[in-house]
Amino acid sequence: MPTITGKIRDLLFGRPFGELFPPKANPPPLAVDGRTVALETLAAYIATLDFFRPGDTGGPPTKFRIPESNFHIEWPDYVEEMVFPSIAVVHSRASYDVIGLVSYVEESTRDVYAPGTVLQWQAEYVETINLEVWTSKKAERRSLLAGLETAFSPTEQMSGLRFRMPNYFNELVCFTLLRREVMDEPDSPKNRRRAQLEMQMRFNIVSLVNYTTMKPQVQVTVDFDQLGIAVDLSVDKNAQQVPPIP
Amino acid sequence: MPKPNLNPRAHPLTPDQAKRTLAQRLGTLGDNLRQLATNFGVRPYRCFLVWTHWGGAERGEGMEREVKRIEVLPTPRVTSLDNLSFSFFHAGTLPVGSVRVDRISVVRFSYDILTGKMVPTPHEDHIPEPYDFFWEIIEDGRGDNPALRSKFRVMSYPVRRAGKLDWTLMLERVSEDNNRYGQSQIGPDFPGPLPGLPSSVKGP
C-alpha cells in the first residue's frame, strides 16, 4: 500500500488506508504480483506429477515429468529454445471483482507479517488462463492431458485445486478446470503437438497496511450547563453545599 | 487427339535402356567430381537418411531406436540454410524454414530412398507405423564437435535433373532433434543438461 503524503494527500478524497498519527509509512508493496506467485505454485505442483507415456509393446508405461524450467508463466526470452514437453500459460484479460462495498481487513493477520500491520482485501482477481501443452508426439500429448485432468481435483473435500501461497501472505488461490482443446494444425505433424486446458484462477488481491487499535476515551465535565455555558458553582445560590465529611 | 506417331525414331526408353543412357552412365563421373568438392571443403553439411522404430503401437509410444542410417554420399550441396529462422512461441523459440539439397547422386539414390519408402520393406506406399523417417543435417565437425544435429522432413518431390546428373529436393525443419550424440530425446527422463552444453541437450 503506498504512503500518500504532501500536496497530493490534500487532493486525495478520502482517508488513505493505514494513515496514523504520528505519521508512519505503510509497508512497501511486494516485488512480485499475486498472479506470478499463484502460477509459480501451480508450476511447482505440476513438476511433482508423474506422467505415463505408453511404453514398448507388452512393457510398462514410461514415466516422465515436466520440470519447472519447462513451465513458462510468460513468453520466455528470445534466447530460450523450446524443449519438449513444455507447458506455457496463455493469458487473457483478468478482472478485479469488488469485495463488498466497504474495505475489509483480515483481523487474523494482525502483527503476523510485520508489527503494527494487517492485511487488507482489495479485490478478487479472476483470470481465465489456458495451459498450453507442447509435446513432440501424439502419445505424449495424450499422456499429459490424462495426467493433468485428474491432477486438477486432488482433494476429497472439494472440486478444483487450491493452494496457500506463502509468498503472497498465505492467501488462497483456486484453479478450476473449464474446457480443453486438442489443437492440430499444419505444424503438428512436424512433431509439434499442442493442446490447451482452459481454467479459471481466482485469489484475493491483498495489501499490507498499518493499523492502530482503537482507544475509546470518555471526558466528563461538570462545570458546564446543558447549553455549554460555564457556570461558577461557588457563587450559585441554587447549588447545594455538600457538608464536609467530619 | 494428337496425330499418330509415325516417326519410328520417337520412342520411350525401356528401363534397361534408360539405365544405359549416356547421362546415367556419366553419373559416376559426376559423383567423382562432387567428391572433389567435398575434398576441397566446400560441402560442410553432411546429410543422413534416418529410419527409426518405436517400441509401441505407434510413433511416440515406447523407445525410439534407430534401425537404418544412410549417409548421402558424395556429400550433397545444401543451400538456403540462411532461410532457417527461430520463431517465437509461448514456450520458447522453434526453428522453422526450409533448405534445398541438390547435387545428390543419381547413381546411388532413387525417389523411394530419398523419401524414406525403403523401410521396413522396399517401395512402401508410405512409411508404416511405428516406423519414422527423417533427414538429419550435421556440420562436418570443422566448427563445433560434436555438432548440433538438425532434423528435417522431405518437403517437396525429389526431382531427377538428368542433365545435371543429380537429384534435388527441398527439406523442411521439424522437431525434435537428436542430441549431439545421436540419441533420441523423446523417451524417459534423462539426468539433465550436460555441463557446457545447451539445456536442450540431455545426457545419455
Interface residues (C-beta under 8 A of the other chain):
Chain A: R53 P54 G55 D56 T57 G59 T62 K63 F64 R65 S69 N70 H72 W75 P76 Y78 E80 E81 M82 V83 F84 S86 I87 A88 V89 V90 E132 W134 S136 K137 K138 A139 E140 K190 N191 R192
Chain B: G55 G56 A57 E58 R59 G60 E61 G62 M63 F86 F88 F89 H90 A91 G92 T93 L94 K151 R153 E172 R173 V174 S175 E176 Q185 I186 G187 P188 D189 P198 S199 S200
